[in-house]
Amino acid sequence: MSDFFMNTYHRLPPVFSRGKGSWLTDIEGRSYLDFTSGIAVNCLGHGYAPLVTALSRQAEKLIHTSNYFQSDTARAFAERLVKACSGAGMQKVFLANSGAEANEGACKIARKYSLKKYGAGRHRIVTLKGSFHGRTISTLAATGQDKFHKDFGPFTEGFAYIPGGDRRALENALDNSVCGLLMEPIQGESGILPQSEEFVQAAAKLCAERDILLMFDEIQSGLGRTGTFLACEGYNVKPDLVTLAKGLAGGVPIGAVLAGEKAAGVFESGDHGSTFGGNALAAAAGLVVLETVDQKEFLAEIRRKGEGILSTLKSWNHPQILDIRGRGLMTGIDIDREAWPLLEAAIARADGKRNGLLMLSAGPKTLRLLPPYTISGAEIDEGLAILKECLDTAG
Ligand SMILES: Cc1ncc(COP(=O)(O)O)c(C=O)c1O
């Protein structure tokens, strides 16, 4: 391990030097099947040829200007992204560099919308317990998990948490001190936990009645991950704001705040900004992702692959598996023991002859699978066979 990084991550042992498709290779030449996609980032796999070509062409042409100017590539990307989200009512976009930044932007829009319309005192934002919205001081405050709220206070004031699925708590919380409701349609970090249709629809109805902005954090669940371009499409509701990041540029840092009719005009000149946000290089990568993912057949294929994973996992009837949940290529597996030793065992198996498997956890006893959309059926089978072997040998 390098001595030069701050000690922020409990890192697993491999040090990677190359990737191709669904595979990563470490500096010792060992191969690992990647069921993580860099936490839902490398959605088209590693070294995806059209992405590599677009990046190298763009790097030759123009990498960055600053947001005092537009680039042709960023303009094309913004238009394509808004069109991809137009079914959810989105009309305009602000481009940032990460998920946390995207959520910060959405919260600023909700606060300004309310301030201009109703005056001071209506600035609170309600989020859900178990949510994860980022690591900045404000997005940590938005995150409804106590473990993130120690050591770094005081946090940005004005966030409140309610349990997902609790309609009464929702009704009570959305009072006239609230400007926004921020939620993940499917909570990723805390275990692949989808909100129920009734709850999401009740939330949308209450927000519309009380003129509270409904904000969906689709940073993990969006961009085709669940088999629809946005996970919220599966709930048949129209949010006011949607945030995206992670897979949006296939591995190049990017974030986006998309706004519907109510929110699209809230930011005015000077209200918000970013040095790097949506630069030409990131936009070139983003265009490839959108042109590939935002296609009916491609999305249907994600759903088919995800259903295949769920039915294989269920067919094992494995004594160590307590629950299996998933939509598209976003799968959570609750097991009867700590997940971390299984992640280590699936990696340790790689010895130059046998392949390893990379998985994620989401909470102490939940495995999380986020493979690239381009993964083949044979690769899915191989990865699941390694997972089963690790579960079997764990006793
Ligand atoms: C739902 C959700 N929101 C926000 C974030 C924060 O994104 P970033 O790490 O790009 O700031 C994450 C990251 O895991 C996430 O899963």
The ligand as a Gaussian input file, in Angstrom:
#p B3LYP/6-31G(d) Opt

LIG

0 1
 C      -27.103000       8.172000      -4.319000
 C      -25.788000       8.894000      -4.234000
 N      -25.788000      10.234000      -4.131000
 C      -24.647000      10.935000      -4.072000
 C      -23.432000      10.295000      -4.099000
 C      -22.160000      11.112000      -4.019000
 O      -21.524000      11.094000      -5.255000
 P      -19.989000      11.561000      -5.379000
 O      -19.173000      10.540000      -4.655000
 O      -19.735000      11.576000      -6.869000
 O      -19.890000      12.907000      -4.776000
 C      -23.377000       8.900000      -4.188000
 C      -22.095000       8.199000      -4.186000
 O      -21.998000       7.043000      -3.861000
 C      -24.595000       8.183000      -4.264000
 O      -24.619000       6.850000      -4.363000

